């Protein structure tokens, strides 16, 4: 028997505008994300700067709006000065985060040049692990001050006349984690974050600053870390960060397909924590959330940093994603949109090769992984205002998250065109679901695409790069203000509705 569900699309039920920064990505000096990923001098597709133009084209197609750089764990042992100036004079260093040899051929100015070509906003992370306030100020002066000081003139001597004018800065990375270089307690980090933020705001009060939240919701200090950090830094920062990765390796497919329920709970928990601190401090400010690391990651296959041998940009965590992984990524994007009133920044980690939507081979091709597609289509069509969508549907029992709705959905409406885009996931892998959609008057279907497959383990590869891709949906019917369609089991679907001409 086919399950049934219904939902209503009403332009009056608005959550918040779609924030372009929700479609961010992440480039870290980890594995092959930078070297032989976005940057490979000598590659047949490399431009004069050594950037792979095939990866640039895919980045633009993916719809990425913002990229966080240079880490990640890497940043907590990184000296930004090593990555500027004449390449032949740059020192090689040991990256303690990923036990890698870093030659520093790619650094700040290369990243900024790449970001300009990709058409993305830069989000820079500061090293508050092994460094502090002074080094953070020096980097911001080098990057953002026009000229006439030692560091701004040094940038100009390095061939970059105009300031980079980076507006969004991360105050460190995952400093609650004992694996992090410079790991700190919440009290230690909160004070450092506040002092760094105060100094940066003195430099430019319009900078947007992200304080480190918990590195994952399983940390023993989850919630209490955010509370203590924000009590110290609430008036100086604009965002608190969240990180979450979802691992399909344990074989619990029902829980994995329900990962969006966990992300939703995490967002609501940290938003409530931030609001509690704001009330306690009698502040009228509202801290937003930066979900600046999220993705599917087969973490249980990774044996940890201590298992790695010292090497230059080794193959590291190059997960091959299947159809189910793509459905989960689609559901996580739905979750971010459903919380657009609180989540202002989000970055899928990472862009190329390392748990990434884009894969490459050194000297060879680049191709789209399965998870590329829901991101690209959501980034392309989520415009205007996010609408509140609450499906009526059956629940699915999961071992990890209890009962969750079988149907997870959101929608956006663009005021100028009147177009509504509906994004919906059927979490039930056992059977299809007949969905009834109540529409505003005058709308008709304009496009219907679905990501599903009889083989949920199907993957793309260099040899078969289009094995998994969105296909036109079938069976969509319109009866007055009701559209009906069937959602395949374990599927992600987008339907666009446009005003009838």
URNOR-V957240 format. One record per residue. N is the residue number from 0. PHI is phi in degrees with one decimal (999 if undefined). PSI is psi in degrees with one decimal (* if undefined). Layout:
[[N	PHI	PSI] [N	PHI	PSI]]
//
This chain:
[[0	999	130.3] [1	-76.1	131.6] [2	-69.0	159.9] [3	-127.8	155.1] [4	-155.4	158.5] [5	-144.0	153.5] [6	-152.1	162.4] [7	-122.6	135.5] [8	-106.4	110.6] [9	-127.6	118.0] [10	-60.4	-17.9] [11	-77.1	-19.3] [12	-94.6	84.3] [13	-104.6	141.4] [14	-97.1	-56.9] [15	-173.8	163.9] [16	-64.0	151.7] [17	-71.1	118.8] [18	-85.4	118.7] [19	-54.0	-30.1] [20	-68.5	-5.9] [21	-68.3	-18.4] [22	-104.8	49.4] [23	-88.5	164.5] [24	-132.9	-166.9] [25	-151.1	125.1] [26	-119.7	112.2] [27	-117.1	149.0] [28	-74.8	79.6] [29	-146.1	128.4] [30	54.3	-130.0] [31	-109.3	27.3] [32	-66.7	-47.1] [33	-85.2	-65.3] [34	-81.4	121.3] [35	71.6	6.5] [36	-103.5	-90.0] [37	-82.4	-19.2] [38	-131.5	116.4] [39	-153.4	79.5] [40	-55.2	138.0] [41	94.0	-14.2] [42	-66.6	146.3] [43	-56.1	-27.9] [44	-98.5	6.8] [45	-74.2	141.9] [46	-89.0	-170.8] [47	-64.5	-22.1] [48	-92.6	0.7] [49	86.5	5.6] [50	-83.5	134.7] [51	-71.6	114.7] [52	-70.3	-26.4] [53	-66.5	-37.4] [54	-72.2	-38.4] [55	-59.1	-44.0] [56	-63.0	-41.8] [57	-68.4	-34.8] [58	-62.5	-43.7] [59	-66.0	-40.5] [60	-64.3	-36.5] [61	-62.5	-26.2] [62	86.7	20.4] [63	-63.5	135.0] [64	-108.6	-22.6] [65	-149.0	144.0] [66	-133.7	126.5] [67	-84.7	138.0] [68	-155.9	148.4] [69	-100.4	8.5] [70	-179.6	172.9] [71	76.7	170.4] [72	-54.9	-31.1] [73	-56.3	-37.6] [74	-66.7	-25.3] [75	-75.4	-1.9] [76	-132.3	21.4] [77	-103.9	135.9] [78	-105.1	108.3] [79	-60.9	-28.5] [80	-61.6	-26.2] [81	-66.9	-21.3] [82	-104.7	19.0] [83	-127.9	163.7] [84	88.5	-175.5] [85	-55.4	129.6] [86	-59.2	-38.5] [87	-67.7	-15.8] [88	-99.2	-3.2] [89	-77.7	137.7] [90	-79.6	149.7] [91	-83.7	141.7] [92	-134.0	162.6] [93	-90.1	125.4] [94	-90.7	108.0] [95	-74.0	-22.2] [96	-65.2	-47.6] [97	-118.3	18.1] [98	46.5	51.2] [99	-120.2	158.4] [100	-94.8	119.3] [101	-105.5	114.9] [102	-86.1	-12.7] [103	64.5	24.3] [104	-68.3	-21.8] [105	-118.8	122.1] [106	-141.7	-154.7] [107	-55.3	-52.1] [108	-69.2	-34.4] [109	-64.9	-43.0] [110	-62.0	-42.8] [111	-65.2	-37.3] [112	-65.9	-41.0] [113	-64.1	-44.1] [114	-60.7	-38.3] [115	-64.4	-40.9] [116	-68.9	-35.0] [117	-77.8	-16.6] [118	74.0	35.5] [119	-118.0	153.3] [120	-81.2	136.1] [121	-81.9	141.4] [122	-124.1	107.4] [123	-95.8	138.9] [124	-103.5	137.6] [125	-98.9	146.1] [126	-82.0	101.8] [127	-111.0	18.9] [128	-89.4	-67.1] [129	-98.7	0.6] [130	-131.0	-169.8] [131	-154.2	-147.5] [132	-61.7	-46.4] [133	-61.3	-45.7] [134	-66.9	-34.8] [135	-63.8	-44.3] [136	-64.3	-37.4] [137	-64.2	-42.4] [138	-64.4	-43.6] [139	-65.0	-38.5] [140	-64.1	-45.6] [141	-58.8	-43.6] [142	-78.5	-36.8] [143	-116.5	-16.5] [144	-85.3	137.6] [145	-61.2	-46.6] [146	166.2	167.4] [147	97.8	0.3] [148	-120.9	167.0] [149	-57.7	-47.4] [150	-77.6	-37.4] [151	-67.9	-36.2] [152	-71.1	-28.4] [153	-64.8	-42.1] [154	-59.8	-43.1] [155	-65.1	-37.2] [156	-65.3	-24.9] [157	-83.8	6.4] [158	96.3	8.2] [159	-116.2	96.2] [160	-72.2	-47.1] [161	-87.5	145.6] [162	-64.8	151.8] [163	-72.8	-27.0] [164	54.2	51.8] [165	-71.8	127.6] [166	-100.5	-19.2] [167	-121.6	122.2] [168	-130.4	135.0] [169	-93.6	129.0] [170	-86.0	70.6] [171	89.7	-171.1] [172	-150.4	124.5] [173	45.2	44.5] [174	-76.4	-1.5] [175	-78.9	-12.8] [176	-90.0	129.2] [177	-65.9	-12.9] [178	-79.6	-11.6] [179	-82.7	135.7] [180	-63.9	123.4] [181	83.8	25.0] [182	-47.5	139.5] [183	-135.9	159.6] [184	-76.0	166.7] [185	-62.2	-37.9] [186	-65.2	-45.4] [187	-62.6	-47.7] [188	-68.7	-41.6] [189	-57.2	-42.8] [190	-66.6	-44.3] [191	-63.6	-42.5] [192	-62.2	-42.6] [193	-64.8	-43.9] [194	-67.3	-39.4] [195	-66.3	-44.2] [196	-62.9	-41.7] [197	-60.8	-42.6] [198	-67.3	-42.7] [199	-65.2	-37.9] [200	-68.7	-28.8] [201	-66.8	-35.8] [202	-68.0	-45.5] [203	-157.4	106.2] [204	-67.6	-13.1] [205	-93.6	3.3] [206	-65.2	144.8] [207	-100.7	128.4] [208	-121.7	137.3] [209	-114.2	118.0] [210	-85.0	148.8] [211	-71.5	124.4] [212	-94.0	-163.0] [213	-66.9	145.5] [214	-73.4	-19.8] [215	-168.0	163.7] [216	-75.9	-7.4] [217	-87.7	-2.9] [218	-65.7	140.8] [219	-62.9	-20.9] [220	-99.6	9.9] [221	-55.2	132.1] [222	89.8	-55.6] [223	-69.2	-33.4] [224	-60.6	-50.4] [225	-60.2	-41.2] [226	-62.7	-45.9] [227	-70.1	-41.1] [228	-62.6	-45.9] [229	-70.5	-30.0] [230	-61.7	-31.4] [231	-83.1	-33.6] [232	-121.1	8.1] [233	-54.6	-43.5] [234	-79.8	-9.7] [235	-105.9	-17.3] [236	-111.5	163.2] [237	-111.5	-24.8] [238	-138.7	154.5] [239	-118.4	138.7] [240	-89.8	155.2] [241	-132.1	143.9] [242	-131.7	138.5] [243	-156.3	134.1] [244	-125.7	145.6] [245	-120.6	126.0] [246	-108.2	117.9] [247	-85.9	2.7] [248	-70.0	-20.2] [249	-80.1	-3.2] [250	84.2	-1.2] [251	-85.4	82.1] [252	-65.3	-35.8] [253	-63.7	-45.1] [254	-65.7	-40.0] [255	-61.7	-44.4] [256	-65.1	-19.6] [257	-95.8	16.6] [258	-56.5	-32.7] [259	-59.3	-28.8] [260	-66.4	-37.5] [261	-69.5	-43.6] [262	-60.0	-42.4] [263	-60.7	-44.4] [264	-64.2	-40.0] [265	-63.0	-45.9] [266	-60.2	-46.9] [267	-66.3	-34.8] [268	-66.5	-45.3] [269	-73.7	-34.6] [270	-61.1	-42.1] [271	-65.9	-39.0] [272	-63.0	-45.6] [273	-62.0	-42.2] [274	-66.5	-35.1] [275	-62.5	-44.3] [276	-64.4	-43.0] [277	-58.7	-42.3] [278	-65.6	-41.3] [279	-62.3	-36.0] [280	-88.6	0.2] [281	56.6	39.0] [282	-94.8	145.7] [283	-96.0	-0.1] [284	-77.0	153.4] [285	-123.6	116.4] [286	-75.2	132.4] [287	-96.3	172.8] [288	-110.0	142.0] [289	-117.7	101.9] [290	-87.7	71.8] [291	-90.6	10.8] [292	-147.1	119.3] [293	-155.2	147.5] [294	172.8	176.5] [295	-85.1	134.4] [296	-147.3	125.3] [297	-78.3	67.8] [298	-63.2	-32.9] [299	-67.0	-15.0] [300	-82.8	-15.6] [301	-90.1	123.9] [302	-86.7	6.8] [303	97.8	161.0] [304	-61.6	-34.1] [305	-67.0	-16.0] [306	-82.9	-9.0] [307	-84.4	143.8] [308	-94.7	145.3] [309	-59.5	125.3] [310	-159.7	159.1] [311	-88.6	124.5] [312	31.2	67.2] [313	-74.8	167.1] [314	-71.4	118.8] [315	-142.3	122.8] [316	52.2	50.6] [317	-94.9	73.9] [318	-67.8	139.1] [319	-97.1	118.7] [320	-95.2	141.7] [321	-109.0	-171.6] [322	-62.8	-45.2] [323	-62.0	-39.6] [324	-59.1	-41.4] [325	-64.8	-39.5] [326	-61.8	-42.1] [327	-66.4	-42.4] [328	-58.7	-42.5] [329	-59.5	-39.0] [330	-70.2	-32.5] [331	-69.1	-37.8] [332	-63.8	-39.7] [333	-58.9	-42.7] [334	-63.3	-43.1] [335	-61.5	-43.0] [336	-65.8	-38.9] [337	-62.6	-20.8] [338	-113.2	31.2] [339	-66.1	-15.3] [340	-74.3	-18.7] [341	-119.3	-32.9] [342	-88.2	116.1] [343	-104.3	-18.0] [344	-140.1	142.2] [345	-150.5	139.2] [346	-132.7	116.8] [347	-73.6	130.1] [348	-107.3	127.5] [349	-117.4	-170.4] [350	-83.9	-46.1] [351	-130.0	130.0] [352	70.6	-51.3] [353	-85.3	109.8] [354	35.6	62.2] [355	-129.6	153.6] [356	-74.5	-19.9] [357	-115.0	128.4] [358	-115.6	149.8] [359	-138.1	162.0] [360	-119.5	137.9] [361	-56.4	125.7] [362	70.9	1.1] [363	-122.9	-152.5] [364	-80.4	169.0] [365	-121.9	146.6] [366	-149.0	165.1] [367	-88.5	128.5] [368	-80.1	169.4] [369	-58.4	-36.7] [370	-72.0	-11.7] [371	-59.2	-40.4] [372	-70.4	-48.0] [373	-64.1	-33.5] [374	-64.0	-50.2] [375	-60.8	-43.6] [376	-71.7	-36.2] [377	-67.8	-45.2] [378	-61.2	-34.0] [379	-75.4	-37.0] [380	-111.4	-10.9] [381	-79.7	99.5] [382	-134.3	150.1] [383	85.0	-124.5] [384	-107.6	142.1] [385	-81.4	130.8] [386	-97.2	144.8] [387	-76.8	119.9] [388	-124.6	122.1] [389	-125.7	92.2] [390	-63.9	143.1] [391	-95.4	117.1] [392	-159.8	172.7] [393	-74.6	164.7] [394	-104.5	154.9] [395	-115.9	133.5] [396	-83.3	129.0] [397	-124.7	147.5] [398	-68.8	-31.4] [399	-91.8	-35.9] [400	-122.6	9.9] [401	72.7	-151.3] [402	-80.7	133.7] [403	-130.9	153.3] [404	-63.0	138.3] [405	-68.4	-29.8] [406	-111.4	128.4] [407	-124.4	125.2] [408	-148.9	159.0] [409	-151.6	171.8] [410	-152.1	155.9] [411	-129.6	152.5] [412	-131.1	127.8] [413	-94.6	118.5] [414	-61.0	-43.3] [415	-63.5	-35.8] [416	-104.3	-19.4] [417	77.7	3.5] [418	-75.5	140.4] [419	-117.2	132.1] [420	-111.1	124.4] [421	-104.4	127.9] [422	-116.8	125.5] [423	-145.7	141.3] [424	-120.4	134.8] [425	-97.8	109.2] [426	-77.6	-14.3] [427	-78.3	114.6] [428	-88.3	-2.5] [429	-92.3	-16.3] [430	-173.8	167.7] [431	-75.3	171.7] [432	-136.4	129.9] [433	-85.8	116.7] [434	-108.2	130.2] [435	-108.3	126.7] [436	-116.6	120.3] [437	-88.0	124.4] [438	-109.3	157.6] [439	-63.6	155.8] [440	-63.5	142.1] [441	89.4	3.6] [442	-98.5	145.8] [443	-134.2	156.0] [444	-63.2	135.4] [445	-113.0	-26.6] [446	-161.8	144.5] [447	-142.8	110.3] [448	-125.9	146.3] [449	-138.6	148.5] [450	-114.0	106.7] [451	-160.3	163.5] [452	-162.4	146.3] [453	-62.9	-24.8] [454	-108.9	97.0] [455	-66.8	-10.9] [456	-94.8	5.0] [457	-63.4	142.1] [458	-135.3	160.0] [459	-91.5	158.9] [460	-153.1	171.9] [461	-59.9	-35.4] [462	-78.3	-28.2] [463	-137.9	72.5] [464	-73.3	-12.1] [465	-116.7	20.5] [466	-58.7	-40.3] [467	-114.4	119.7] [468	-158.5	157.1] [469	-62.3	140.2] [470	-121.7	151.9] [471	-58.8	131.2] [472	-75.7	161.6] [473	-126.8	159.0] [474	82.0	10.3] [475	-73.5	126.7] [476	-125.9	148.2] [477	-120.9	128.9] [478	-133.5	95.4] [479	65.2	-119.5] [480	-98.2	16.2] [481	-118.3	124.5] [482	-106.1	138.9] [483	-127.7	141.1] [484	-153.7	162.1] [485	-109.0	125.4] [486	-90.9	122.4] [487	-62.6	159.7] [488	-62.4	144.7] [489	45.2	64.1] [490	-135.0	157.6] [491	-119.1	135.3] [492	-136.7	142.3] [493	-123.0	133.6] [494	-128.3	126.9] [495	-103.8	132.8] [496	-115.8	133.3] [497	-127.8	155.6] [498	-61.0	140.1] [499	-70.0	130.9] [500	-80.4	*]]
//
